[in-house]
Amino acid sequence: MTTVNHTGFSHTVFHLLGIPGLEDQHMWISIPFFISYVTALLGNSLLIFIILTKRSLHEPMYLFLCMLATTDLVLSTCIVPQALALFWFQAGEISLDCCITQVFFLTSTFMSESGILLVMAFDCYIAICYPLRYTTILTRTLIGRIGLFIFLRSFTTVFPATFLLKRLTFCKSNKLPNTACKDIVLAKISCDDIRVNIWYGFFVLMSTLVLDVLLIFISYVLILRAVFHMPSQEAHHKALNTCGSHVCVIVLFYGPGIFSVLTQRFGRHIALYVYVLLANVYVLIPPMLNPIIYGIKTKQIRDQVVHMLFPKQK
């Protein structure tokens, strides 16, 4: 169970505790986890299938949406099956290598989704401000390069963090008060100085998520400026409706994360289980609701879903 190195004993197997303080409620808590995961699997898989099989949807907006749905599938799969195994079978044991691997995929996928939301804001900007040049600017080649860049950015920024975790000696405890392995949760049970981990995590946060939020905000300032210069109310409504779904998804994705950070910073008397539940919200809610939002608000996708489910109806 443990190995010896130059600093002493280091745990190589850890035990996830789930929701601390609510262990007797794990079976009930598993219900929304299970429902959200099944909904995310079905909704995002259907969205990907429709976009890939319908040539009429092979446009920039839908290709970015396909990337978002794929990322949502990976993000929810990174954590929910592990949480369900813990809730149902008390299968909370996880090795150090598996734990660090989970940290890598969870963090990099979260950053990838943030990057996709940024390019979707850019897509809205081009569609509203340069509608006649939309398809010539956002070519499939450019979209492919953007997708590759998003993946490489996430990979290259998170990969060093795995080595920073791997170098630590975990001699304090092998109990992790969470439903999954998280970077800072794992680092906090180390006996070593984790200032490098903290500062690198801060650098990653500022250079990815905070930068993405700032650029999304700038994009929408430019979009709103362009909308208010349009001559008619109908043009205003059509332009704002183009970005309505994206705004809802942005709020769902960044809102819980920001609220969780503020709670940890200022809510010093809040119970630990509240932090853990909030940390799970951004993995449960966006992947479940994103395909529903786009399915309801995007006519082309809505029509394809209706045609697929009710083929005899026109």
TIMI-325700 format. One line per 8 residues: their letters; for each residue x, y, z of C-alpha. Coordinates in steps of 0.05 Angstrom, whole numbers, plus 32768, in hexadecimal, padded with zeros to 4 digits. Layout:
A) X Y Z | ...
***
This chain:
MTTVNHTG) 8000 8000 8000 | 803A 802F 800B | 807F 803A 7FEF | 80BD 8058 800D | 80E6 8092 7FEF | 8117 80C4 8009 | 80E2 80EA 8031 | 80C0 80AF 8051
FSHTVFHL) 8080 8089 8044 | 8053 809D 800B | 800E 8081 7FFF | 8002 8063 7FBA | 7FB9 8051 7FC6 | 7F84 8083 7FDB | 7F3C 807F 7FF3 | 7F08 80AF 7FD9
LGIPGLED) 7ED5 80C0 800F | 7E9E 80DC 7FE2 | 7E76 8114 8003 | 7E93 811D 8049 | 7E5D 8123 807D | 7E28 8106 804F | 7E41 80BF 804B | 7DFD 80A3 8061
QHMWISIP) 7DDC 80C9 8028 | 7E09 80AF 7FF1 | 7DD4 8082 7FD3 | 7DA4 80BC 7FCC | 7DDA 80EB 7FB2 | 7DEB 80B7 7F7D | 7DA6 80C1 7F5C | 7DB3 8107 7F3F
FFISYVTA) 7DF9 80F1 7F2C | 7DDE 80B5 7F06 | 7DA5 80DC 7EE4 | 7DD4 8115 7ECF | 7E07 80E4 7EB3 | 7DD5 80BB 7E8B | 7DB6 80FC 7E70 | 7DFB 8116 7E5E
LLGNSLLI) 7E0D 80D5 7E3A | 7DCD 80D2 7E13 | 7DC7 811C 7E03 | 7E0F 8128 7DEE | 7E14 80E7 7DC7 | 7DD5 80F8 7DA1 | 7DF0 813E 7D93 | 7E32 8123 7D79
FIILTKRS) 7E0E 80EF 7D4E | 7DDF 8122 7D2F | 7E16 8154 7D1F | 7E45 8120 7D01 | 7E11 80FD 7CD7 | 7DEC 813B 7CBB | 7E15 815F 7C87 | 7DE9 819C 7C8E
LHEPMYLF) 7E04 81A4 7CD5 | 7E4E 81A2 7CBF | 7E54 81EC 7CCD | 7E84 820F 7CFE | 7E50 821A 7D35 | 7E3B 81D1 7D36 | 7E82 81B6 7D30 | 7E95 81DE 7D6E
LCMLATTD) 7E56 81C4 7D90 | 7E6C 817D 7D7E | 7EAF 818C 7DA0 | 7E89 81A6 7DDD | 7E5D 8168 7DE1 | 7E9A 813A 7DDC | 7EBD 8160 7E13 | 7E7E 815C 7E3F
LVLSTCIV) 7E7E 8110 7E36 | 7EC6 810A 7E4C | 7EBE 813C 7E86 | 7E83 8117 7EA5 | 7EA2 80D3 7E99 | 7EE1 80E9 7EBD | 7EBD 80EE 7F00 | 7E75 80D4 7F02
PQALALFW) 7E82 8088 7EF9 | 7EB7 808C 7F30 | 7E85 80B1 7F5D | 7E4E 807E 7F4F | 7E7C 8044 7F5E | 7E8C 8066 7FA0 | 7E44 8075 7FB2 | 7E29 8030 7F9E
FQAGEISL) 7E61 7FFF 7FAF | 7E8F 8027 7FDD | 7EC4 801E 7FA8 | 7EED 805B 7FBC | 7F32 803C 7FB7 | 7F5F 805A 7F81 | 7FA9 8055 7F72 | 7FD6 8091 7F6E
DCCITQVF) 7FE2 8088 7F23 | 7F97 8083 7F15 | 7F8B 80BE 7F42 | 7FBD 80EA 7F1D | 7FA1 80D1 7EDA | 7F5B 80E6 7EF0 | 7F76 812B 7F04 | 7F96 8132 7EC0
FLTSTFMS) 7F58 8120 7E97 | 7F28 8146 7EC3 | 7F51 8187 7EC3 | 7F65 8184 7E79 | 7F1E 8176 7E63 | 7F04 81AF 7E8D | 7F36 81DE 7E6C | 7F24 81C2 7E27
ESGILLVM) 7EDB 81D3 7E33 | 7EEE 8219 7E48 | 7F16 8221 7E08 | 7EDC 8207 7DDE | 7EAC 8239 7DFF | 7EDE 8270 7DED | 7EE1 825D 7DA3 | 7E95 8257 7DA2
AFDCYIAI) 7E92 829F 7DBA | 7EC1 82B1 7D81 | 7E92 828A 7D52 | 7E57 82B5 7D6A | 7E80 82F4 7D5F | 7E91 82E0 7D17 | 7E49 82CA 7D08 | 7E2D 830D 7D20
CYPLRYTT) 7E63 833E 7D0B | 7E7A 831E 7CCA | 7E40 82F3 7CB2 | 7E53 82F5 7C68 | 7E99 82DD 7C77 | 7E86 82AA 7CAC | 7E95 826B 7C85 | 7ED3 8287 7C64
ILTRTLIG) 7EF1 829B 7CA7 | 7EDE 825D 7CCE | 7EF4 8227 7C9D | 7EF8 81DE 7CB0 | 7F43 81E2 7CAF | 7F42 821B 7CE1 | 7F10 81F7 7D0D | 7F3C 81B9 7D0E
RIGLFIFL) 7F78 81E3 7D22 | 7F50 8205 7D58 | 7F3B 81C1 7D74 | 7F83 81A9 7D73 | 7F9B 81E8 7D95 | 7F67 81E1 7DCC | 7F7D 8199 7DD9 | 7FC7 81AA 7DD9
RSFTTVFP) 7FBD 81E6 7E07 | 7F99 81BB 7E3A | 7FCB 8182 7E34 | 8009 81AD 7E3A | 7FF0 81D6 7E75 | 7FD6 819B 7E9E | 800D 8168 7E8E | 8042 818A 7EBA
ATFLLKRL) 8010 818A 7EF4 | 8010 813E 7EF4 | 805B 813D 7EFF | 8054 8170 7F37 | 8023 8141 7F59 | 804C 8103 7F4A | 8089 8120 7F6F | 8063 812A 7FB0
TFCKSNKL) 8066 80FC 7FEC | 8022 80EA 8007 | 802E 80D8 804F | 7FF8 8100 8074 | 7FBD 80D7 8060 | 7FA0 80AD 8028 | 7F59 80C6 8032 | 7F3E 80F5 7FFC
PNTACKDI) 7EFE 811A 8012 | 7EE0 811D 7FCC | 7EBD 80F4 7F97 | 7EFA 80F6 7F68 | 7F43 8109 7F68 | 7F4E 8153 7F63 | 7F91 8176 7F5C | 7F8F 81A1 7F9B
VLAKISCD) 7F6B 816B 7FC4 | 7FA3 813A 7FB5 | 7FDA 816E 7FC1 | 7FBF 8181 8005 | 7FCC 813D 8023 | 8015 8140 800F | 804C 8148 8042 | 8076 8172 8012
DIRVNIWY) 8076 81BC 8001 | 803F 81C6 7FCD | 804B 820F 7FBE | 8064 81FD 7F78 | 8023 81D7 7F6C | 7FFA 8211 7F85 | 801E 8245 7F5B | 801D 821A 7F1D
GFFVLMST) 7FD3 820E 7F27 | 7FC9 8259 7F2D | 7FF1 8263 7EEC | 7FC6 8230 7EC8 | 7F86 8250 7EE2 | 7F9B 8295 7ECC | 7FB7 8280 7E88 | 7F7B 8256 7E74
LVLDVLLI) 7F38 825E 7E98 | 7F3F 82A7 7EAE | 7F5A 82BA 7E69 | 7F21 8295 7E47 | 7EED 82B9 7E72 | 7F0D 82FC 7E62 | 7F0E 82EE 7E17 | 7EC6 82D5 7E18
FISYVLIL) 7EB2 8315 7E3C | 7ED6 833F 7E07 | 7EB5 8317 7DD0 | 7E70 8325 7DEB | 7E7F 836F 7DF5 | 7E90 8372 7DAB | 7E52 8348 7D9A | 7E23 8376 7DC2
RAVFHMPS) 7E42 83B4 7DA3 | 7E35 8397 7D5D | 7DEE 8382 7D70 | 7DDB 83C7 7D89 | 7DF3 83E5 7D48 | 7DC3 83BA 7D20 | 7D89 83E0 7D01 | 7D4C 83B6 7D16
QEAHHKAL) 7D31 8393 7D53 | 7D29 8354 7D2A | 7D74 8355 7D1B | 7D82 8360 7D65 | 7D57 8324 7D78 | 7D75 82F6 7D43 | 7DBD 8308 7D56 | 7DB1 82FF 7DA1
NTCGSHVC) 7D8D 82BD 7D95 | 7DCA 82A5 7D70 | 7DF3 82A9 7DB0 | 7DBC 829A 7DE2 | 7DCE 8250 7DEA | 7E17 8260 7DF1 | 7E0B 8292 7E28 | 7DE1 825F 7E4F
VIVLFYGP) 7E19 822B 7E49 | 7E4E 825D 7E5F | 7E26 826E 7E9E | 7E1C 8224 7EAE | 7E66 8214 7EA4 | 7E89 824E 7EC6 | 7E52 8260 7EF9 | 7E59 8224 7F28
GIFSVLTQ) 7EA5 8227 7F24 | 7EA8 8271 7F37 | 7E75 8266 7F6F | 7E9D 822C 7F89 | 7EDD 8255 7F8A | 7EBB 828F 7FAE | 7E9D 825F 7FE1 | 7EE0 8240 7FF0
RFGRHIAL) 7F00 8285 7FF6 | 7ECC 82A8 8021 | 7E9F 8270 803D | 7ECE 825A 8075 | 7E96 823E 80A0 | 7E74 8216 8069 | 7E75 81CA 8071 | 7EA6 81A1 8048
YVYVLLAN) 7E6E 817B 8025 | 7E56 81BD 8007 | 7E9A 81C7 7FE5 | 7E9A 8180 7FCB | 7E53 8186 7FAF | 7E62 81C8 7F8E | 7EA1 81AB 7F6F | 7E76 8174 7F4F
VYVLIPPM) 7E42 81A4 7F33 | 7E6C 81BB 7EF8 | 7E77 8172 7EE4 | 7E2E 815F 7EEB | 7E05 819A 7ED2 | 7E26 81B4 7E92 | 7E2E 8171 7E6F | 7DE6 8160 7E7F
LNPIIYGI) 7DC6 81A3 7E6B | 7DF2 81B9 7E31 | 7DD2 818A 7DFD | 7D8D 819B 7E18 | 7D9A 81E6 7E11 | 7DB4 81E0 7DCA | 7D7D 81AE 7DB8 | 7D47 81DE 7DCF
KTKQIRDQ) 7D64 8220 7DB5 | 7D83 8209 7D73 | 7D4D 81FB 7D3F | 7D79 81D0 7D11 | 7D8C 81A1 7D49 | 7D45 81A0 7D65 | 7D29 818D 7D21 | 7D5C 8155 7D19
VVHMLFPK) 7D4C 8139 7D5E | 7D01 813A 7D4F | 7D0C 8119 7D0B | 7D37 80E3 7D2B | 7D07 80D4 7D64 | 7CC7 80DC 7D3B | 7CDA 80CB 7CF3 | 7C93 80CA 7CDA
QK) 7C85 8111 7CF0 | 7C97 814B 7CC1
***
